[in-house]
């Protein structure tokens, strides 16, 4: 791990680089000066770490290595984000954009969402190797992880993450099949919340279970509209039965 002095310097230089950008849109990174030099060094470090990852065949081991490597870039990323928050300025920073994808890979969802907000706000482009724009990648990779987790018995996934991503990307263009995955994931997360609710939940929030089920049904129906092959027909049928049964019992 780098020293505190080095981390402070990286954070400061990342903020300095971002401060030179125009307002509201990510400008190009600087080509000279201390911040440009520091950025080049970060890119060199990233290239070396990517080579290490490329040499590993196991996805599980790649993810484990990313868990170890990601903190190397935290100071730089924090500096860029702090400047963006303070001044509304950012640059096209490959380090920041790549760390968003790593946060998704290692399932650090608060970090992934934090970086996703930044990347989408300033329209940061992902490196060409990702083959997708940032909004599409954020939606698809997070949704697939959520669906995988929630399809297991007792599986959980923070639905707040999915709900915020849906809000962040609602006006972004992407394939219908990708957005359908997000609505399927939302539906599964809402069903899981309803199934896991306790009497205390229901007493604190009137109609919590019925509200979750209604929202889940709407999400599944939207997924089906967007992609008839989204695999939610059985989910819809099961929810409709549960809602009818609850109505009869009520």
Long-range contacts (C-beta under 8 A, 24 or more apart in sequence): 1-71, 1-72, 2-72, 2-75, 6-75, 7-74, 7-75, 8-75, 9-38, 10-38, 10-42, 10-75, 10-76, 10-79, 11-75, 11-76, 11-78, 11-79, 11-82, 12-79, 13-38, 13-39, 13-76, 13-79, 14-38, 14-39, 14-75, 14-76, 14-77, 14-78, 14-79, 14-80, 14-83, 14-93, 15-79, 15-80, 15-82, 15-83, 16-83, 17-80, 17-91, 17-93, 18-79, 18-80, 18-83, 18-84, 18-87, 18-89, 18-90, 18-91, 18-93, 19-83, 19-87, 19-89, 20-89, 20-91, 21-89, 21-90, 21-91, 22-89, 23-87, 23-88, 23-89, 24-88, 24-122, 25-122, 25-123, 26-90, 26-91, 26-92, 26-93, 26-122, 26-123, 26-124, 27-90, 27-91, 27-92, 28-91, 28-92, 29-91, 29-92, 29-93, 30-91, 38-76, 39-93, 39-95, 42-73, 42-76, 42-95, 43-94, 43-95, 45-72, 45-73, 46-73, 46-94, 46-95, 46-98, 62-105, 63-105, 63-106, 66-102, 66-105, 66-106, 67-106, 69-102, 70-99, 70-102, 70-103, 70-106, 70-108, 73-99, 77-115, 80-118, 81-114, 81-115, 81-118, 84-118, 84-121, 84-122, 90-118, 90-121, 90-122, 90-124, 92-124, 92-125, 93-124, 94-127, 96-124, 97-124, 97-125, 97-126, 97-127, 97-134, 98-126, 98-127, 100-134, 100-138, 101-126, 101-130, 101-137, 101-141, 104-137, 104-138, 104-141, 104-142, 104-145, 105-141, 107-145, 109-142, 109-158, 109-161, 110-161, 112-138, 112-142, 112-161, 113-161, 113-164, 113-165, 116-165, 116-168, 117-168, 120-168, 120-169, 120-172, 133-172, 133-174, 135-168, 135-169, 135-172, 135-174, 136-172, 136-174, 136-175, 136-178, 138-165, 138-168, 138-169, 139-165, 139-169, 139-174, 139-178, 139-179, 139-181, 139-182, 140-174, 140-178, 140-181, 142-182, 142-185, 143-178, 143-181, 143-182, 143-184, 143-185, 144-181, 146-185, 146-188, 146-189, 147-181, 147-184, 147-185, 147-188, 150-185, 150-188, 150-189, 150-192, 151-188, 155-192, 156-192, 156-196, 157-185, 157-188, 157-189, 157-192, 158-189, 159-186, 159-189, 159-190, 159-192, 159-193, 162-186, 162-189, 176-226, 176-227, 177-226, 177-227, 177-230, 179-226, 180-222, 180-223, 180-224, 180-226, 180-227, 180-230, 181-223, 181-230, 183-219, 183-220, 183-222, 183-223, 183-226, 183-230, 184-219, 184-220, 184-223, 184-230, 184-231, 184-232, 184-235, 186-215, 186-216, 186-219, 187-216, 187-217, 187-219, 187-220, 187-223, 187-232, 187-235, 188-216, 188-235, 190-215, 190-216, 190-219, 191-216, 191-235, 191-239, 209-246, 210-243, 210-246, 213-239, 213-242, 213-243, 213-246, 214-243, 217-243
